[in-house]
Amino acid sequence: MDTATLTSGGYTPTRAKTGDFPSVAKTYSQISQVVRESGLLRRAPWFYAAVGAALLLAFGGAVTGFVLLGESWFQLLIAAALGIVFTQTAFLAHEAAHRQILARGPANDRLARVLAGLIGMSYAWWDSKHTRHHANPNRVGKDPDIEVDTISFLEEDAAQARGFRRALTKRQGWWFFPLLTLEGLNLHAQSFAHLFGREPVRGRWIELSIIVARFAVVLVPVFWVLPLGMAFAFLGVQLAVFGVYMGASFAPNHKGMPVIAHDARLDFFTKQVRTSRNIRGGWWATWLMGGLNYQVEHHLFPSMARPHLARARTIVREHCRTLGVPYTETSLWRSYAIVIAYLNRVGLSARDPFDCPVTAQYRRA
């Protein structure tokens, strides 16, 4: 049977097919009732007010530091700090989009749109993509997060790579984190492409106005105060830190977990648990990753506020143990090793099957 072999720290991922998973169709309704009765679906307004206040203070501190430092290469530290602040703001936008923060859905949507705009990203573009991901994580043909891009997440995509991308794909695991330095730039580009596209976009001009104002507030002072070379270095560091931090926070969640065949029939509980990975670490991991360390619980209860995820983990783990459904949790560094190994394994499909070191020596001779 074509399944994934699980271990305590990870597994060798393969394609999951219909019939590979136990039938636990009623499990989700049962666990939802326990979670609801435990009060874990209630909002946490004071927590998010504190997070918002902390981000405002951090941004104010970065602006103050920028003004005081003036023309100095120490400004690159401010750039790195802004990259961190923008990523933490992205976590907050993610939670607002999932309606975790405010009591009403439309209010959460408006907040998410503003927060996404403040980091230079289109909420409309991201929300459509992320909604499809949550509905079918790691499912071939339905999860946009495993569609071919610079990186190939499926063997069939890696096998079709050509030219420069083929050379990159062969060892894409090692290139993954260096490429994340460009992810911030990619998010901005994808957002503008979506907003300037021909397809209808809800709130198009509101988003464009916020994003343009955001870039004006960030870029004008940087290029006004700093010499040209230093200004570009400042922008490069900010984008690189933002991209790496974002990618390093989202990559451990599903990359290297079982991939589901497009025609597989799975119950909601099994589908979400088997394709998600938690990160150990407690409160510091929750702060570092904006609650994404509890990815299993987040996928089961997308509207659950960040402070309640740890308690939900205990309930979900117990249900998984009772039902025999594998619950994957590992350390942050181990998750990165799994992601790199998985991408390199997929990348083997881009290599010539007859390309071996001995043969290469004879060819050169």
C-alpha positions in Angstrom: 0.0 0.0 0.0 1.3 3.4 -1.0 1.4 5.4 2.3 3.7 7.6 4.4 5.9 5.9 6.9 5.8 8.0 10.0 8.5 8.4 12.7 8.8 10.6 15.7 10.6 13.4 13.9 9.2 13.1 10.4 8.7 10.5 7.6 9.3 9.6 4.1 6.5 11.3 2.2 4.7 9.5 -0.6 1.4 10.0 -2.5 -1.6 9.1 -0.4 -4.4 7.3 -2.2 -8.0 6.5 -1.5 -8.4 4.0 1.3 -5.1 4.8 3.0 -6.8 6.6 5.9 -9.0 5.3 8.7 -12.7 6.2 8.6 -13.3 8.7 11.3 -16.0 10.8 9.7 -17.8 11.6 12.9 -14.6 12.6 14.8 -14.6 16.3 13.8 -18.1 16.9 15.2 -17.2 15.2 18.4 -13.9 17.1 18.9 -15.6 20.3 17.9 -18.1 19.9 20.7 -15.4 19.3 23.3 -13.5 22.4 22.0 -16.6 24.5 22.1 -17.6 23.4 25.6 -14.1 24.2 26.8 -14.5 27.8 25.7 -11.6 27.6 23.2 -13.5 29.3 20.3 -14.1 32.5 22.2 -12.3 35.7 21.1 -9.3 37.1 22.9 -9.6 40.8 22.3 -7.1 41.9 25.1 -4.5 39.6 23.7 -4.7 41.0 20.2 -4.9 44.6 21.6 -1.6 43.9 23.3 -0.1 42.4 20.2 -1.2 45.4 18.2 0.2 47.9 20.7 3.5 46.0 20.8 3.8 46.2 17.0 3.0 49.9 17.1 5.7 50.5 19.7 8.2 48.4 17.7 7.5 50.3 14.5 7.8 53.6 16.4 11.1 52.5 17.8 12.3 51.6 14.4 11.3 55.0 13.0 13.0 56.7 16.0 16.2 54.7 15.4 16.1 55.6 11.7 15.9 59.3 12.5 18.6 59.3 15.1 21.1 57.2 13.1 20.9 59.3 10.0 23.5 58.4 7.3 25.0 55.3 8.8 25.4 51.7 7.8 23.9 50.8 11.2 20.6 51.6 9.4 20.8 48.0 8.1 19.9 46.9 11.7 16.8 49.1 11.4 16.0 47.5 8.1 16.2 44.0 9.6 14.0 45.2 12.5 11.4 46.4 10.0 11.5 43.1 8.3 10.6 41.4 11.6 7.8 43.9 12.4 6.3 43.5 8.9 6.3 39.7 9.3 4.6 39.9 12.7 2.1 42.3 11.1 1.5 39.6 8.5 0.7 37.1 11.2 -1.9 39.5 12.6 -3.4 39.9 9.1 -3.6 36.2 8.8 -5.5 35.9 12.0 -7.8 38.7 11.1 -8.5 36.9 7.8 -9.5 33.8 9.7 -11.8 36.0 11.9 -9.9 35.3 15.1 -9.6 38.9 16.3 -13.0 40.8 16.1 -16.5 39.6 16.8 -17.9 40.2 13.3 -16.7 38.7 10.0 -16.9 41.9 7.9 -14.9 43.8 10.5 -12.2 41.1 10.5 -12.1 41.4 6.7 -11.6 45.1 6.8 -8.9 44.8 9.4 -7.1 42.1 7.4 -7.3 44.2 4.2 -5.7 47.2 6.0 -3.0 45.1 7.8 -2.1 43.2 4.5 -1.9 46.6 2.7 0.5 47.9 5.4 3.0 45.1 4.5 2.5 45.7 0.8 0.4 42.7 0.0 -3.0 42.3 -1.6 -5.6 40.8 0.8 -7.8 39.8 -2.1 -5.0 37.8 -3.8 -3.8 36.1 -0.7 -7.3 35.3 0.7 -8.3 33.5 -2.5 -5.1 31.5 -2.5 -5.2 30.7 1.2 -8.8 29.7 1.3 -8.2 27.0 -1.4 -5.2 25.8 0.6 -7.2 25.4 3.8 -9.9 23.5 2.0 -7.5 21.0 0.4 -4.0 21.1 2.0 -1.4 19.2 0.0 -4.0 17.8 -2.5 -2.7 17.6 -6.0 -4.5 20.0 -8.4 -6.4 21.8 -5.6 -3.8 23.3 -3.2 -2.1 26.3 -4.8 0.7 26.1 -2.2 2.1 23.0 -4.0 1.7 24.2 -7.5 4.9 24.5 -9.5 6.8 27.8 -9.1 10.6 28.4 -8.9 10.5 25.4 -6.5 8.8 22.1 -7.5 6.9 20.4 -4.7 5.8 17.4 -6.8 8.0 14.9 -8.7 6.0 15.3 -11.9 6.6 19.0 -11.9 10.3 18.5 -11.2 10.6 16.1 -14.1 9.2 18.7 -16.5 11.6 21.5 -15.4 13.8 22.9 -18.2 16.7 25.2 -18.6 17.9 27.1 -15.6 14.9 25.9 -13.5 15.9 22.3 -14.2 19.5 23.0 -12.9 18.0 24.7 -9.9 15.5 21.9 -9.2 18.2 19.2 -9.1 19.3 20.6 -5.7 16.4 22.7 -4.9 16.4 21.8 -1.2 19.7 23.5 -0.6 18.5 26.6 -2.6 15.2 26.8 -0.8 16.2 29.1 2.1 18.5 31.4 0.0 15.6 31.8 -2.5 13.4 33.0 0.4 15.4 36.2 0.4 13.4 37.1 -2.7 10.1 36.0 -1.4 9.2 39.4 0.0 9.8 40.9 -3.5 7.7 38.1 -5.0 4.8 38.8 -2.6 4.8 42.4 -3.6 5.0 41.6 -7.4 2.2 39.0 -7.2 0.0 41.4 -5.3 0.4 44.2 -7.9 -0.1 41.7 -10.7 -3.4 40.6 -9.2 -4.6 44.1 -8.5 -3.7 45.4 -12.0 -5.1 42.2 -13.7 -8.3 42.0 -15.7 -10.1 39.8 -13.3 -12.6 41.5 -11.0 -11.1 42.2 -7.6 -13.2 43.2 -4.6 -11.8 46.3 -3.0 -9.3 46.8 -5.7 -8.8 50.6 -5.4 -8.9 50.5 -1.6 -6.1 47.9 -1.5 -4.1 49.8 -4.2 -4.5 53.1 -2.2 -3.2 51.5 1.0 -0.3 49.7 -0.7 0.8 52.7 -2.6 0.6 54.9 0.5 2.6 52.2 2.4 5.4 52.2 -0.1 5.5 56.0 -0.1 5.8 56.1 3.7 8.6 53.5 3.6 10.6 54.4 0.4 10.5 58.2 0.4 12.3 58.7 3.7 14.8 55.9 3.0 15.8 57.4 -0.4 15.6 61.0 1.0 17.8 60.5 4.0 20.3 57.8 2.9 22.8 57.9 0.0 21.6 55.8 -3.0 23.7 52.8 -2.4 22.9 52.7 1.3 19.2 53.2 0.5 19.2 50.2 -1.8 21.1 48.1 0.8 18.5 49.1 3.4 15.6 48.0 1.1 17.4 44.8 0.2 17.9 43.8 3.9 14.4 44.7 4.8 13.0 42.6 2.0 15.4 39.7 2.6 14.5 39.5 6.3 10.8 39.8 5.6 11.0 37.0 2.9 13.1 34.6 5.0 11.1 35.1 8.1 7.8 34.6 6.3 9.0 31.5 4.4 10.7 30.0 7.4 7.5 30.3 9.4 5.1 28.8 6.8 7.4 26.2 5.2 7.4 23.8 8.2 3.6 23.6 8.3 3.0 21.2 5.3 6.1 20.8 3.2 7.3 17.2 3.4 4.0 16.0 4.8 1.9 13.4 2.8 0.6 14.6 -0.6 -3.0 13.6 -1.3 -4.0 12.3 -4.7 -6.6 14.5 -6.4 -9.2 11.8 -6.4 -8.8 10.6 -2.8 -11.9 10.7 -0.6 -11.0 11.7 2.9 -12.9 12.9 6.0 -12.1 16.5 7.1 -10.4 15.5 10.4 -8.0 13.0 8.8 -7.2 15.2 5.9 -6.2 18.2 8.0 -4.3 16.3 10.7 -2.3 14.0 8.3 -1.1 16.9 6.1 -0.1 19.3 8.9 2.9 19.5 11.2 3.2 21.1 14.6 6.4 22.7 15.9 7.4 22.1 19.5 8.6 25.0 21.7 5.7 26.3 23.6 5.3 30.1 24.1 8.5 31.1 22.4 7.5 29.2 19.2 4.0 30.7 19.4 5.5 34.2 19.5 8.1 33.5 16.8 5.7 31.9 14.4 2.5 33.8 15.2 0.7 30.7 16.3 1.6 28.7 13.1 3.5 26.3 15.3 0.1 24.8 16.1 -0.7 24.1 12.5 -2.8 21.0 13.1 -5.2 22.8 15.5 -5.2 25.9 13.2 -6.4 23.8 10.3 -9.0 22.1 12.3 -10.3 25.3 13.9 -9.2 28.2 11.6 -11.1 30.8 13.7 -9.5 29.8 17.0 -7.6 32.7 18.6 -3.9 32.2 19.1 -3.9 32.0 23.0 -6.3 28.9 22.9 -4.3 26.8 20.5 -2.0 25.2 23.1 -5.0 23.9 25.1 -6.7 22.6 21.9 -3.5 20.7 21.1 -4.0 18.5 24.2 -7.5 17.6 23.1 -6.6 16.9 19.5 -3.6 14.8 20.4 -5.7 12.6 22.7 -8.3 12.1 20.0 -5.6 11.2 17.5 -4.1 8.7 20.0 -7.5 7.1 20.5 -8.2 6.8 16.8 -4.7 5.8 15.7 -4.4 8.9 13.4 -0.7 10.0 13.3 -0.2 13.4 14.9 3.1 15.0 13.7 5.1 17.3 15.9 8.8 18.1 15.8 11.4 20.7 16.5 11.8 23.8 14.3 15.3 22.8 13.2 14.2 19.2 12.5 11.3 20.5 10.4 13.8 22.5 8.3 15.9 19.4 7.7 12.8 17.5 6.7 11.8 20.2 4.2 15.3 20.4 2.6 15.4 16.6 2.4 12.0 16.4 0.8 12.7 19.1 -1.8 16.0 17.4 -2.7 14.2 14.1 -3.1 11.6 15.7 -5.3 14.4 17.4 -7.3 15.9 14.0 -8.2 13.2 13.7 -10.8 14.8 16.6 -12.7 18.1 14.7 -13.0 19.3 12.5 -15.8 18.8 8.9 -14.5 22.0 7.9 -16.2 24.0 10.9 -14.8 26.4 9.4 -12.3 29.9 10.6 -11.3 31.7 7.7 -13.0 29.9 8.3 -16.3 30.6 12.0 -16.1 34.4 11.3 -15.8 34.4 9.2 -18.9 32.4 11.8 -20.8 34.9 14.5 -19.9 37.8 12.2 -21.0 
